Amino acid sequence: MEQEKLQEILERYAKIRDTGGQELIVTLLREIQDAEGYIPDSLHAQAARAMQVSPAVITALIKRIPGFKSAPSKYAITVCTGPRCAAKGSREILRAFETILHIRAGQATSDGLISLETQNCFKKCGSAPNVRCGHTIYTSFSPDQAAYLIAKLRDRQPDRNT
């Protein structure tokens, strides 16, 4: 993101008199993520200053709220953790992705290829559990399918040896 655009966003939110409210902070963070693709650690202090809160508040919200990404990636895998998906095994699916990728939800692989996210509900409860990658929703997903999806994403990469 261009630095001027980022400064414009931060200044606009800093001018709002009711700074510090969680809803407003979340809205600011969503706008940063929409523009940047994720919320870099380097912006936590600036966002905190604009909202007149501690940087720890910003960091905690990013970790707590599903859908926020703290690392860039080419592919984002999002596991639905809503009640119906959770009842049908989405926690096990999330653990399978974390184990295979060696990351936790909200992080990206060291090569920046894949990030792992959670979202409370996709509104596709009839086909639970659900996983989204890009614009594709995989329904009735199982932990065994995690390795296949990751291999599929990695196979899309050009051969680095040619």
N, CA, C and O of each residue as an XYZ file, in Angstrom:
648
protein
N       0.850     -1.168      0.000
C       0.000      0.000      0.000
C       0.895      1.230      0.000
O       1.949      1.246      0.634
N       0.470      2.236     -0.703
C       1.218      3.489     -0.696
C       1.146      4.112      0.695
O       0.113      4.066      1.362
N       2.256      4.689      1.110
C       2.338      5.284      2.445
C       1.308      6.400      2.611
O       0.727      6.551      3.685
N       1.076      7.191      1.540
C       0.099      8.297      1.631
C      -1.306      7.767      1.916
O      -2.049      8.346      2.709
N      -1.662      6.658      1.259
C      -2.985      6.069      1.455
C      -3.143      5.571      2.896
O      -4.185      5.770      3.521
N      -2.112      4.930      3.404
C      -2.140      4.456      4.784
C      -2.291      5.633      5.743
O      -3.107      5.582      6.663
N      -1.519      6.681      5.535
C      -1.594      7.867      6.402
C      -2.980      8.498      6.342
O      -3.499      8.963      7.357
N      -3.575      8.514      5.160
C      -4.929      9.065      4.999
C      -5.939      8.283      5.837
O      -6.787      8.867      6.511
N      -5.836      6.959      5.784
C      -6.744      6.106      6.566
C      -6.553      6.361      8.063
O      -7.527      6.567      8.786
N      -5.304      6.348      8.528
C      -5.023      6.547      9.955
C      -5.465      7.925     10.420
O      -6.033      8.050     11.505
N      -5.218      8.966      9.626
C      -5.619     10.329     10.011
C      -7.132     10.467     10.065
O      -7.664     11.139     10.949
N      -7.830      9.833      9.124
C      -9.298      9.909      9.115
C      -9.862      9.314     10.404
O     -10.771      9.889     11.003
N      -9.336      8.176     10.832
C      -9.823      7.536     12.058
C      -9.377      8.295     13.306
O     -10.109      8.330     14.295
N      -8.203      8.898     13.277
C      -7.719      9.656     14.432
C      -8.596     10.877     14.695
O      -8.683     11.338     15.834
N      -9.240     11.404     13.667
C     -10.081     12.597     13.808
C     -11.452     12.290     14.397
O     -12.154     13.201     14.834
N     -11.833     11.044     14.415
C     -13.131     10.675     14.970
C     -13.043     10.811     16.485
O     -12.166     10.223     17.117
N     -13.943     11.580     17.057
C     -13.871     11.896     18.495
C     -14.024     10.665     19.387
O     -13.399     10.588     20.445
N     -14.822      9.733     18.985
C     -15.083      8.554     19.814
C     -14.036      7.475     19.541
O     -14.389      6.340     19.219
N     -12.751      7.818     19.665
C     -11.711      6.826     19.418
C     -11.632      5.850     20.583
O     -12.044      6.169     21.699
N     -11.116      4.695     20.328
C     -10.922      3.713     21.382
C     -12.016      2.681     21.473
O     -11.817      1.632     22.086
N     -13.188      2.946     20.872
C     -14.241      1.947     20.888
C     -13.848      0.757     20.033
O     -13.302      0.920     18.942
N     -14.122     -0.431     20.525
C     -13.685     -1.643     19.836
C     -14.237     -1.731     18.424
O     -13.506     -2.124     17.515
N     -15.495     -1.383     18.204
C     -16.079     -1.468     16.864
C     -15.337     -0.567     15.885
O     -15.103     -0.953     14.739
N     -14.971      0.621     16.327
C     -14.251      1.547     15.463
C     -12.846      1.031     15.169
O     -12.363      1.161     14.044
N     -12.199      0.459     16.148
C     -10.859     -0.107     15.953
C     -10.927     -1.250     14.944
O     -10.084     -1.346     14.052
N     -11.918     -2.106     15.083
C     -12.081     -3.236     14.171
C     -12.323     -2.727     12.744
O     -11.791     -3.287     11.786
N     -13.122     -1.672     12.606
C     -13.379     -1.093     11.291
C     -12.090     -0.553     10.676
O     -11.841     -0.746      9.486
N     -11.280      0.117     11.475
C      -9.981      0.614     10.996
C      -9.110     -0.553     10.538
O      -8.523     -0.504      9.457
N      -9.028     -1.583     11.341
C      -8.191     -2.733     10.996
C      -8.677     -3.424      9.718
O      -7.870     -3.867      8.900
N      -9.992     -3.512      9.553
C     -10.532     -4.113      8.323
C     -10.159     -3.266      7.104
O      -9.832     -3.806      6.046
N     -10.209     -1.962      7.251
C      -9.851     -1.085      6.140
C      -8.365     -1.222      5.783
O      -8.000     -1.243      4.608
N      -7.530     -1.312      6.798
C      -6.093     -1.527      6.546
C      -5.888     -2.860      5.840
O      -5.133     -2.942      4.871
N      -6.558     -3.903      6.321
C      -6.396     -5.220      5.708
C      -6.920     -5.227      4.276
O      -6.307     -5.832      3.398
N      -8.039     -4.566      4.035
C      -8.584     -4.507      2.671
C      -7.591     -3.845      1.718
O      -7.430     -4.277      0.577
N      -6.933     -2.802      2.194
C      -5.985     -2.079      1.348
C      -4.647     -2.799      1.221
O      -4.030     -2.784      0.156
N      -4.202     -3.426      2.298
C      -2.860     -4.018      2.355
C      -2.862     -5.524      2.058
O      -1.848     -6.076      1.629
N      -4.009     -6.187      2.288
C      -4.072     -7.632      2.133
C      -3.868     -8.362      3.442
O      -4.211     -9.538      3.559
N      -3.319     -7.686      4.416
C      -3.091     -8.208      5.761
C      -2.774     -7.012      6.656
O      -2.720     -5.879      6.177
N      -2.564     -7.254      7.950
C      -2.246     -6.169      8.890
C      -0.838     -6.406      9.406
O      -0.643     -7.198     10.327
N       0.151     -5.728      8.822
C       1.537     -5.943      9.229
C       1.792     -5.518     10.677
O       1.181     -4.572     11.175
N       2.698     -6.227     11.340
C       3.078     -5.871     12.708
C       3.551     -4.428     12.788
O       3.347     -3.757     13.799
N       4.182     -3.952     11.721
C       4.733     -2.598     11.719
C       3.652     -1.522     11.807
O       3.961     -0.366     12.096
N       2.386     -1.883     11.563
C       1.303     -0.896     11.629
C       0.563     -0.893     12.958
O      -0.280     -0.026     13.186
N       0.858     -1.836     13.835
C       0.141     -1.920     15.113
C       0.298     -0.630     15.923
O      -0.689     -0.103     16.436
N       1.500     -0.126     16.042
C       1.742      1.080     16.849
C       1.049      2.296     16.238
O       0.491      3.123     16.959
N       1.084      2.406     14.911
C       0.442      3.551     14.256
C      -1.076      3.499     14.431
O      -1.709      4.519     14.701
N      -1.650      2.317     14.277
C      -3.091      2.165     14.475
C      -3.463      2.464     15.927
O      -4.490      3.088     16.194
N      -2.623      2.016     16.862
C      -2.879      2.271     18.290
C      -2.857      3.771     18.586
O      -3.708      4.272     19.321
N      -1.889      4.484     18.016
C      -1.818      5.944     18.215
C      -3.065      6.620     17.659
O      -3.637      7.500     18.303
N      -3.483      6.216     16.479
C      -4.659      6.821     15.854
C      -5.908      6.593     16.697
O      -6.779      7.459     16.772
N      -5.993      5.421     17.331
C      -7.180      5.082     18.116
C      -7.032      5.377     19.605
O      -7.958      5.149     20.383
N      -5.859      5.888     20.002
C      -5.581      6.255     21.398
C      -5.720      5.055     22.342
O      -6.340      5.141     23.402
N      -5.121      3.933     21.921
C      -5.098      2.732     22.747
C      -3.682      2.160     22.731
O      -2.825      2.623     21.978
N      -3.452      1.180     23.543
C      -2.156      0.499     23.587
C      -1.984     -0.385     22.351
O      -2.968     -0.937     21.857
N      -0.763     -0.531     21.843
C      -0.536     -1.462     20.736
C      -0.962     -2.894     21.086
O      -1.315     -3.669     20.197
N      -0.931     -3.240     22.356
C      -1.363     -4.572     22.782
C      -2.847     -4.798     22.473
O      -3.258     -5.924     22.194
N      -3.646     -3.737     22.520
C      -5.072     -3.852     22.194
C      -5.228     -4.219     20.714
O      -6.034     -5.079     20.358
N      -4.456     -3.562     19.870
C      -4.505     -3.834     18.433
C      -4.090     -5.283     18.165
O      -4.770     -6.002     17.432
N      -2.992     -5.700     18.749
C      -2.485     -7.058     18.560
C      -3.504     -8.091     19.047
O      -3.730     -9.102     18.383
N      -4.110     -7.840     20.192
C      -5.096     -8.776     20.748
C      -6.315     -8.898     19.828
O      -6.821    -10.001     19.616
N      -6.785     -7.785     19.288
C      -7.944     -7.827     18.393
C      -7.621     -8.599     17.115
O      -8.448     -9.367     16.622
N      -6.438     -8.397     16.591
C      -6.047     -9.104     15.366
C      -6.003    -10.605     15.615
O      -6.417    -11.383     14.756
N      -5.513    -11.019     16.764
C      -5.439    -12.440     17.086
C      -6.804    -13.025     17.397
O      -7.062    -14.191     17.100
N      -7.682    -12.223     17.995
C      -8.967    -12.718     18.481
C     -10.048    -12.767     17.411
O     -10.925    -13.630     17.450
N      -9.988    -11.847     16.460
C     -11.085    -11.741     15.503
C     -10.785    -12.567     14.257
O      -9.797    -12.324     13.564
N     -11.648    -13.549     13.979
C     -11.435    -14.379     12.791
C     -11.426    -13.529     11.524
O     -12.169    -12.556     11.404
N     -10.586    -13.911     10.602
C     -10.527    -13.208      9.329
C      -9.403    -12.211      9.220
O      -9.012    -11.838      8.114
N      -8.870    -11.766     10.355
C      -7.735    -10.844     10.297
C      -6.476    -11.641      9.996
O      -6.236    -12.693     10.589
N      -5.677    -11.131      9.071
C      -4.427    -11.782      8.715
C      -3.273    -10.897      9.160
O      -3.262     -9.694      8.899
N      -2.310    -11.499      9.828
C      -1.145    -10.745     10.279
C       0.074    -11.012      9.411
O       1.163    -10.503      9.676
N      -0.121    -11.820      8.364
C       0.992    -12.128      7.468
C       0.467    -12.222      6.032
O      -0.660    -12.663      5.807
N       1.283    -11.809      5.074
C       0.852    -11.899      3.679
C       0.963    -13.328      3.161
O       1.763    -14.118      3.662
N       0.161    -13.652      2.159
C       0.268    -14.966      1.533
C      -0.368    -14.916      0.157
O      -1.171    -14.033     -0.145
N       0.003    -15.871     -0.661
C      -0.601    -15.978     -1.986
C      -1.967    -16.643     -1.877
O      -2.918    -16.230     -2.541
N      -2.065    -17.678     -1.037
C      -3.317    -18.402     -0.847
C      -3.726    -18.337      0.614
O      -2.906    -18.537      1.510
N      -5.003    -18.055      0.846
C      -5.532    -18.044      2.211
C      -6.502    -19.209      2.366
O      -7.477    -19.323      1.623
N      -6.224    -20.069      3.336
C      -7.133    -21.163      3.684
C      -7.887    -20.715      4.930
O      -7.278    -20.374      5.944
N      -9.211    -20.719      4.848
C     -10.035    -20.300      5.977
C     -10.922    -21.454      6.403
O     -11.663    -22.013      5.595
N     -10.842    -21.804      7.675
C     -11.636    -22.884      8.239
C     -12.807    -22.273      8.993
O     -12.621    -21.417      9.859
N     -14.014    -22.718      8.660
C     -15.199    -22.249      9.378
C     -15.194    -22.866     10.772
O     -15.045    -24.079     10.923
N     -15.359    -22.021     11.787
C     -15.397    -22.507     13.165
C     -16.740    -22.198     13.820
O     -16.860    -22.187     15.045
N     -17.748    -21.948     12.983
C     -19.093    -21.711     13.506
C     -19.620    -22.942     14.222
O     -19.033    -24.018     14.110
N     -20.713    -22.804     14.954
C     -21.226    -23.907     15.776
C     -21.470    -25.219     15.028
O     -21.084    -26.283     15.513
N     -22.093    -25.161     13.874
C     -22.404    -26.398     13.153
C     -21.133    -27.039     12.611
O     -20.962    -28.254     12.703
N     -20.230    -26.219     12.039
C     -18.965    -26.779     11.529
C     -18.123    -27.341     12.675
O     -17.494    -28.390     12.535
N     -18.117    -26.634     13.811
C     -17.352    -27.123     14.964
C     -17.909    -28.462     15.447
O     -17.150    -29.363     15.804
N     -19.225    -28.586     15.456
C     -19.850    -29.834     15.897
C     -19.528    -30.981     14.948
O     -19.569    -32.146     15.343
N     -19.210    -30.659     13.707
C     -18.907    -31.697     12.713
C     -17.414    -31.841     12.440
O     -17.028    -32.488     11.466
N     -16.557    -31.241     13.294
C     -15.133    -31.529     13.196
C     -14.219    -30.445     12.669
O     -13.080    -30.741     12.306
N     -14.669    -29.198     12.611
C     -13.791    -28.154     12.055
C     -12.543    -27.906     12.909
O     -11.511    -27.491     12.381
N     -12.623    -28.151     14.201
C     -11.437    -27.982     15.058
C     -10.344    -28.984     14.666
O      -9.159    -28.650     14.647
N     -10.758    -30.201     14.358
C      -9.797    -31.210     13.920
C      -9.203    -30.839     12.559
O      -8.022    -31.079     12.306
N     -10.015    -30.263     11.697
C      -9.532    -29.800     10.386
C      -8.495    -28.701     10.585
O      -7.439    -28.715      9.953
N      -8.796    -27.754     11.460
C      -7.856    -26.667     11.741
C      -6.538    -27.228     12.274
O      -5.462    -26.806     11.849
N      -6.623    -28.178     13.200
C      -5.398    -28.795     13.739
C      -4.607    -29.521     12.649
O      -3.376    -29.501     12.661
N      -5.300    -30.157     11.715
C      -4.615    -30.849     10.614
C      -3.837    -29.839      9.769
O      -2.678    -30.081      9.432
N      -4.457    -28.718      9.425
C      -3.758    -27.683      8.657
C      -2.572    -27.128      9.445
O      -1.485    -26.945      8.895
N      -2.787    -26.862     10.737
C      -1.696    -26.324     11.564
C      -0.520    -27.293     11.622
O       0.637    -26.875     11.562
N      -0.812    -28.573     11.736
C       0.243    -29.586     11.820
C       1.015    -29.686     10.503
O       2.246    -29.713     10.501
N       0.303    -29.742      9.408
C       0.943    -29.899      8.104
C       1.747    -28.652      7.728
O       2.860    -28.757      7.212
N       1.175    -27.464      7.990
C       1.819    -26.212      7.581
C       2.832    -25.690      8.605
O       3.640    -24.816      8.291
N       2.790    -26.223      9.822
C       3.667    -25.765     10.907
C       3.428    -24.288     11.250
O       4.364    -23.536     11.522
N       2.149    -23.897     11.227
C       1.751    -22.536     11.602
C       0.466    -22.628     12.405
O      -0.153    -23.689     12.489
N       0.068    -21.503     12.995
C      -1.194    -21.404     13.731
C      -2.136    -20.517     12.925
O      -1.701    -19.815     12.013
N      -3.400    -20.547     13.252
C      -4.373    -19.675     12.591
C      -3.925    -18.222     12.764
O      -3.504    -17.818     13.848
N      -4.019    -17.443     11.685
C      -3.578    -16.050     11.698
C      -2.151    -15.882     11.213
O      -1.647    -14.760     11.154
N      -1.489    -16.983     10.865
C      -0.104    -16.915     10.403
C      -0.015    -17.405      8.966
O      -0.954    -17.989      8.426
N       1.155    -17.146      8.356
C       1.443    -17.629      7.006
C       2.701    -18.480      7.044
O       3.533    -18.348      7.941
N       2.823    -19.349      6.060
C       4.027    -20.175      5.956
C       5.226    -19.275      5.694
O       5.076    -18.167      5.179
N       6.400    -19.744      6.043
C       7.611    -18.926      5.920
C       7.889    -18.507      4.482
O       8.541    -17.490      4.249
N       7.402    -19.279      3.519
C       7.599    -18.901      2.116
C       6.517    -17.947      1.620
O       6.556    -17.519      0.466
N       5.551    -17.607      2.477
C       4.493    -16.665      2.113
C       3.455    -17.247      1.166
O       2.637    -16.509      0.619
N       3.477    -18.542      0.967
C       2.549    -19.152      0.022
C       1.142    -19.296      0.592
O       0.164    -18.973     -0.084
N       1.031    -19.779      1.833
C      -0.280    -20.115      2.398
C      -0.448    -19.481      3.767
O       0.435    -19.574      4.619
N      -1.588    -18.835      3.972
C      -1.942    -18.375      5.313
C      -3.140    -19.190      5.781
O      -3.918    -19.698      4.973
N      -3.274    -19.306      7.086
C      -4.351    -20.085      7.694
C      -5.186    -19.159      8.552
O      -4.669    -18.479      9.438
N      -6.482    -19.137      8.284
C      -7.397    -18.246      8.991
C      -8.594    -19.037      9.508
O      -8.814    -20.186      9.122
N      -9.354    -18.404     10.378
C     -10.628    -18.970     10.816
C     -11.707    -17.916     10.610
O     -11.428    -16.717     10.582
N     -12.922    -18.375     10.470
C     -14.071    -17.467     10.384
C     -15.217    -18.134     11.118
O     -15.388    -19.351     11.046
N     -16.001    -17.334     11.822
C     -17.049    -17.885     12.665
C     -18.123    -18.614     11.876
O     -18.623    -19.633     12.352
N     -18.502    -18.145     10.698
C     -19.542    -18.839      9.947
C     -19.500    -18.409      8.486
O     -19.342    -17.226      8.181
N     -19.642    -19.380      7.586
C     -19.705    -19.105      6.149
C     -21.153    -19.026      5.672
O     -21.407    -18.692      4.515
N     -22.093    -19.328      6.548
C     -23.517    -19.390      6.194
C     -23.789    -20.530      5.208
O     -24.632    -20.407      4.319
N     -23.073    -21.625      5.378
C     -23.239    -22.831      4.563
C     -23.392    -24.033      5.499
O     -22.800    -25.088      5.270
N     -24.178    -23.863      6.537
C     -24.254    -24.852      7.611
C     -24.727    -26.231      7.149
O     -24.347    -27.240      7.744
N     -25.528    -26.291      6.125
C     -26.040    -27.564      5.651
C     -24.973    -28.476      5.081
O     -25.183    -29.682      4.958
N     -23.833    -27.910      4.734
C     -22.756    -28.720      4.144
C     -21.528    -28.780      5.044
O     -20.424    -29.050      4.571
N     -21.711    -28.533      6.327
C     -20.608    -28.489      7.290
C     -19.891    -29.829      7.371
O     -20.488    -30.880      7.136
N     -18.613    -29.783      7.705
C     -17.744    -28.625      7.934
C     -17.195    -28.073      6.611
O     -17.017    -28.803      5.636
N     -16.931    -26.754      6.612
C     -16.543    -26.059      5.395
C     -15.175    -25.408      5.523
O     -14.775    -24.955      6.595
N     -14.469    -25.373      4.392
C     -13.159    -24.726      4.293
C     -13.185    -23.894      3.019
O     -13.678    -24.346      1.986
N     -12.652    -22.677      3.095
C     -12.579    -21.818      1.913
C     -11.117    -21.596      1.552
O     -10.268    -21.378      2.417
N     -10.851    -21.655      0.272
C      -9.529    -21.302     -0.244
C      -9.782    -20.403     -1.445
O     -10.325    -20.837     -2.462
N      -9.380    -19.141     -1.311
C      -9.713    -18.169     -2.353
C     -11.215    -17.980     -2.390
O     -11.829    -17.667     -1.370
N     -11.810    -18.168     -3.556
C     -13.264    -18.019     -3.694
C     -13.998    -19.358     -3.688
O     -15.216    -19.405     -3.857
N     -13.257    -20.438     -3.493
C     -13.847    -21.777     -3.518
C     -14.127    -22.261     -2.102
O     -13.256    -22.215     -1.234
N     -15.356    -22.726     -1.879
C     -15.705    -23.320     -0.593
C     -15.769    -24.829     -0.778
O     -16.493    -25.340     -1.632
N     -14.992    -25.529      0.044
C     -14.976    -26.985      0.036
C     -15.916    -27.456      1.138
O     -15.704    -27.163      2.314
N     -16.951    -28.185      0.750
C     -17.979    -28.612      1.693
C     -17.700    -30.020      2.201
O     -16.949    -30.780      1.590
N     -18.316    -30.351      3.328
C     -18.148    -31.667      3.955
C     -16.674    -32.058      4.012
O     -16.310    -33.200      3.732
N     -15.841    -31.101      4.377
C     -14.387    -31.265      4.405
C     -13.998    -32.166      5.570
O     -14.655    -32.170      6.611
N     -12.929    -32.925      5.385
C     -12.433    -33.775      6.465
C     -10.962    -33.461      6.718
O     -10.292    -32.927      5.834
N     -10.448    -33.780      7.900
C      -9.029    -33.537      8.179
C      -8.104    -34.219      7.174
O      -7.026    -33.705      6.878
N      -8.520    -35.382      6.645
C      -7.700    -36.099      5.673
C      -7.527    -35.325      4.371
O      -6.554    -35.545      3.650
N      -8.446    -34.430      4.062
C      -8.371    -33.658      2.825
C      -7.393    -32.483      2.923
O      -7.035    -31.899      1.900
N      -6.959    -32.129      4.128
C      -6.071    -30.979      4.316
C      -4.775    -31.142      3.538
O      -4.343    -30.213      2.856
N      -4.153    -32.300      3.631
C      -2.887    -32.539      2.925
C      -3.076    -32.440      1.421
O      -2.213    -31.908      0.723
N      -4.190    -32.944      0.915
C      -4.468    -32.894     -0.522
C      -4.596    -31.445     -0.991
O      -4.026    -31.074     -2.017
N      -5.342    -30.624     -0.244
C      -5.527    -29.221     -0.638
C      -4.198    -28.479     -0.633
O      -3.914    -27.711     -1.552
N      -3.393    -28.698      0.378
C      -2.085    -28.024      0.458
C      -1.194    -28.469     -0.703
O      -0.520    -27.640     -1.315
N      -1.183    -29.754     -1.008
C      -0.384    -30.253     -2.132
C      -0.857    -29.632     -3.444
O      -0.046    -29.288     -4.304
N      -2.145    -29.493     -3.589
C      -2.724    -28.883     -4.791
C      -2.248    -27.435     -4.934
O      -1.889    -27.007     -6.031
N      -2.243    -26.689     -3.842
C      -1.782    -25.292     -3.886
C      -0.289    -25.224     -4.196
O       0.144    -24.384     -4.984
N       0.479    -26.084     -3.593
C       1.932    -26.082     -3.833
C       2.265    -26.517     -5.258
O       3.253    -26.060     -5.831
N       1.444    -27.399     -5.831
C       1.674    -27.842     -7.209
C       1.412    -26.734     -8.228
O       1.901    -26.806     -9.355
N       0.663    -25.732     -7.855
C       0.388    -24.607     -8.759
C       1.583    -23.697     -8.937
O       1.592    -22.834     -9.815
N       2.602    -23.891     -8.097
C       3.779    -23.029     -8.137
C       4.696    -23.433     -9.287
O       4.852    -24.620     -9.575
N       5.301    -22.443     -9.944
C       6.238    -22.786    -11.019
C       7.440    -23.524    -10.450
O       7.834    -23.293     -9.306
N       8.014    -24.399    -11.237
C       9.201    -25.144    -10.830
C      10.370    -24.178    -10.701
O      10.744    -23.527    -11.676
N      10.942    -24.080     -9.524
C      12.027    -23.131     -9.267
C      13.353    -23.596     -9.860
O      14.322    -22.837     -9.888
N      13.399    -24.834    -10.332
C      14.654    -25.369    -10.862
C      14.790    -25.171    -12.370
O      15.819    -25.527    -12.944
N      13.777    -24.611    -13.018
C      13.859    -24.430    -14.465
C      14.260    -23.024    -14.832
O      14.376    -22.704    -16.015
